[in-house]
Amino acid sequence: MLESDAHDRELSQNYFDAHVLPVKFLKLSNDVVPFLKEYATALPALILLSMNSFPDKGIDVLTEVKAIDYLKHIPVILLGEDTQDDLIKACYAKGASSFINKPFTTELTDVSIRSFIQYWFEVAKLPHQEAVHSKA
């Protein structure tokens, strides 16, 4: 998960820990592709990218990831605060599997993360994924 905001990282970590889902956080966008290349034999089931990352935006990282053949199959989810149709369309056109608006309240965050975990780890079938039964 690419997330430059410390509060958002901590909040996300708490949710993933509560559901016993391993997650690796990266703070800088230019660390994502080198990290994926370093762990090419143990790729993640999915990739979460914050749109407001630094130094490059999440959509730029998405473009980089989808340009690498052995990473193309991994679902990439973009997390953003900007819900402009043109930006969302651009994310999907570049290969995003989903675009999720970052919630602004704790209650909405709970609902969004619970729904996200249920869909991606209980409903959707991901490559090389063991069955996960979260507490969502």
C-alpha positions in Angstrom: 0.0 0.0 0.0 1.4 3.3 -1.1 0.3 5.9 1.5 2.3 9.0 2.3 -0.1 10.3 5.1 1.0 8.8 8.5 -2.5 9.0 9.9 -4.0 7.1 7.0 -1.2 4.5 7.2 -1.9 4.0 10.9 -5.7 3.8 10.4 -5.3 1.3 7.5 -2.7 -0.8 9.5 -5.2 -1.1 12.4 -7.9 -2.4 10.0 -5.6 -4.9 8.2 -4.2 -6.1 11.5 -7.7 -6.6 12.9 -8.5 -8.8 9.9 -5.2 -10.6 10.0 -4.3 -9.4 6.5 -0.6 -8.7 5.9 0.2 -5.4 4.4 3.4 -3.6 3.5 3.3 0.2 3.5 5.4 2.4 1.3 5.6 6.2 1.8 7.1 7.3 -1.5 5.8 6.6 -4.9 9.2 6.0 -6.4 9.7 3.1 -4.0 6.8 1.0 -5.3 8.3 -0.5 -8.5 11.7 -1.2 -7.0 9.9 -2.9 -4.1 7.8 -5.0 -6.5 10.9 -5.9 -8.5 12.8 -6.9 -5.3 10.0 -9.2 -4.2 9.2 -10.5 -7.7 9.0 -14.1 -6.4 6.5 -13.2 -3.7 4.2 -10.6 -5.4 1.3 -9.1 -3.5 -2.3 -10.2 -4.1 -3.2 -6.6 -4.8 -1.8 -3.1 -4.8 -3.3 -0.1 -3.1 -2.1 3.3 -4.3 -3.0 6.7 -2.8 -3.6 9.3 -5.6 -1.9 12.0 -3.5 1.4 10.3 -3.3 4.8 11.9 -3.6 6.9 12.5 -5.7 4.7 11.0 -8.4 0.9 10.7 -8.2 -0.8 7.3 -7.8 -2.0 7.3 -11.4 1.7 7.6 -12.5 2.6 4.6 -10.4 -0.3 2.7 -11.8 1.0 3.4 -15.3 4.5 2.2 -14.3 3.1 -1.0 -12.7 0.9 -1.9 -15.7 3.8 -1.4 -18.1 5.7 -4.3 -16.5 4.5 -7.7 -17.9 4.8 -9.8 -14.8 2.8 -7.2 -12.7 -0.1 -6.6 -15.1 -2.2 -9.3 -13.6 -2.2 -7.8 -10.1 -5.3 -5.7 -9.3 -4.4 -2.1 -8.6 -6.8 0.0 -6.5 -6.5 3.7 -6.5 -7.6 5.7 -3.3 -8.4 9.3 -3.8 -10.1 12.4 -2.5 -10.7 13.9 -5.9 -13.8 12.3 -7.5 -13.7 14.1 -10.8 -15.1 11.9 -13.6 -12.1 12.6 -15.9 -9.6 11.5 -13.3 -11.6 8.3 -12.4 -11.9 7.5 -16.2 -8.2 8.0 -16.7 -7.4 5.6 -13.8 -9.6 2.9 -15.3 -8.2 3.5 -18.8 -4.7 3.0 -17.4 -5.7 -0.3 -15.9 -7.0 0.4 -12.4 -9.2 -2.4 -11.0 -11.1 0.0 -8.8 -11.2 3.6 -7.7 -12.2 4.2 -4.1 -13.0 7.6 -2.7 -11.2 8.2 0.7 -13.9 8.7 3.3 -13.9 11.8 5.5 -15.4 10.4 8.7 -14.5 7.5 10.9 -17.9 5.9 10.4 -17.6 6.0 6.6 -14.0 4.8 6.9 -15.3 1.7 8.8 -17.9 1.0 6.2 -15.5 1.5 3.2 -12.7 -0.6 4.6 -15.1 -3.4 5.8 -16.6 -3.5 2.3 -13.2 -3.4 0.6 -11.9 -6.3 2.7 -15.1 -8.3 2.1 -15.0 -7.8 -1.6 -11.3 -8.2 -2.3 -10.5 -11.0 0.2 -13.7 -12.9 0.4 -15.7 -12.4 -2.8 -13.0 -11.8 -5.5 -10.6 -14.5 -6.5 -7.0 -13.2 -6.4 -4.0 -15.1 -7.8 -2.1 -17.2 -5.3 -4.5 -16.3 -2.5 -5.3 -18.6 0.3 -8.8 -18.5 1.6 -9.2 -15.6 4.0 -12.0 -15.4 6.5 -11.9 -11.9 7.9 -14.0 -10.5 10.7 -15.5 -7.9 8.4 
